[in-house]
Amino acid sequence: MFLLLACAVLSVGGQTPDAALRERVRRLFPDAESISAKESIPPHFKIFERGPDGAPRLAGVAFLTTELDPLERGYDGPIKILVGLKSTGILAGISVVEHREPYGHFSVDTAEFTAQFVGKDIRSQFRVGDDIDAIARASITVQSATRAIRNSSRRIARLVLPPPPH
């Protein structure tokens, strides 16, 4: 009975949290051949695609900002963002997994906000009002989310991705 209850508590919309997260990863990397199990140091998924020679090659990584930059907070607490980072240092995209806004949903969970990160180089400035669009009434959350995406992307690139060719 306890096991049944535990499974029911862990499932989200008929999926386990891990399965739901992997589905979000798949949406960020639609051409992925395979996705690794979540590795622990630092926490991330490796995404593989078929290379020109037919062998699997590392296409990128996906990770949660809260697992790499846990102290970054929005207006009403942490913002959990799944980031897809190509092995070239270019963002495949982001997906806002969880955040709270006390005055409604109008900030980082919109399609307009997330779309501006697709194709963004992690060496960019990530400056709100400059290369990241500001959102009225959500400046604290937007600043925080942008910092979390920038800092965690740069950190995981240094730790996990191969260095760029010279």
N, C-alpha and C positions, 0 to 999 in steps of 0.2 A: 504494500500500500504506500509506504514512504517513497519508494522508488518511482511509482507512478506519479505521485504528487510532485516530486522533485523534477521529473521530466516535464510536467505540465507548467511548472513555474519557470523553467529554463527556456521553454519554447516561446517564440515570438512570431505571431501570425502563422503558426504551423511549422516554423523553422526554429532550429536552435540558434542562439545568438551568433555562433561561429558560422553557421550556414548562411545566415542573413548577411553577415559581414563579407563572406566570400562572394556572395551574389553581387554586392556593391563593388567589390574589387573587379569582378568580371565585367561590370558595366564600364568601369574606367579603362579596362584593357580588353575591348571586344575581340581582338584578334589573338588573344592568348591561347597558346596550345595547352599550357598547364599552369597551375598555381600551387606553390609549395605549401606545406603546412606552415603555420605561423612559427617563425623562429624567434628565439627569446632575447638575444643581446645584440643590438637593440630589437625590440619587438617589431617584426615586419613579415610580410609575405614576399616571396620572390616570384616574379612573373616570367614565364618562358614562352617564346614563340619559335617557330621553325625557321632556321637560318637558310640562306641560299643553298647551302650544301645538304639541307635536309635534317641536319642535327639541331637539337634544341639549343637556343642561346638565350642569355639573360636579356629580357626586354625592359625590365624595370623592377621596381619595388612598390609596395603599398603599405601604409602604416597609419596609425592613429596619432594625431598631434598630442593628445593627452598622455600618450605613453612615452613620448620623447620630450615633451615640454609641459610637464604636469602642473606647473605653478602659474601658467598663463591663464588668466580669467577674463571673461566678458563682464558685462554689466551685472548679470545675475548668476555668476558662477562659471564653471569650465565649459568650454565649447569643444565637443568631440567631433573632429573632422577627419575623415578618411582621405588621405592624399595618395594619388598615383603619380609616381615619379619615374620617368623613362630613364634608361641607363645613360642617356646623353645629358642628363641634368635639366631636361625639359619636363614640365608638369603635364601629365596625361589628363589630369583633372582633379577635382575635389568633390566630396560628397559630405554634406553636413549630416552627421549621424544623430547628434543630440545637442541641444542647447535650450536655454530658457530665456525668454524676454518677458519682463513684467507687464509690458504695455502692448503685447500683441506680436504677431509674426510678420515682421516687415524688414528684417535686416539680412543676416547672412544665410538664411535658408531659402532665399529666392534664386530663381534660375539665372537672373541677371548677375547676381553677385558671384555665383559659382562659375558661370561661363567665362568670366574674365581671367580665370586662372589657367584655362586650357591653352597649352602651347607657351606658357610663360617660362622663361629661363630662370633658374634659381639664382643666377648671378645678377638679376635685375634688382632695382631699388626696393620694390614692394613698399612704396610710399603712398599712403592714402591721400587722395586729392591730386596726386601726380600720375603714377602709373596704375593705381588702384582707385576705382570710383568710390567716393564717399556716399554714405546713405544718411539722409537727414533723420534725426531722432535716434540714431543707433551708432554714434561715433565711437563710444567706448568699446562696444562689441566688435565693430568693424576693425578698429585698430588692433584689438587683441587677436582676433581671428587671423588677420594679415600677418602679425608678428609670429603667431604660432605656426602658420604655414611656412613662412620664410625660414624661421630658425630651425624647425624640425626637418625641413627639406634639406637645408644645408648640412645639418648634423648627420643625417642618415647617408647623404651622398659621400661625405668624408669617411664614414665608418664602413659602408657596405658596397658602394659602387666602385667599379674600376676607375682609375684616374683617366681623365680625357687624354686623347692622343695629342702629342705636341706638334 
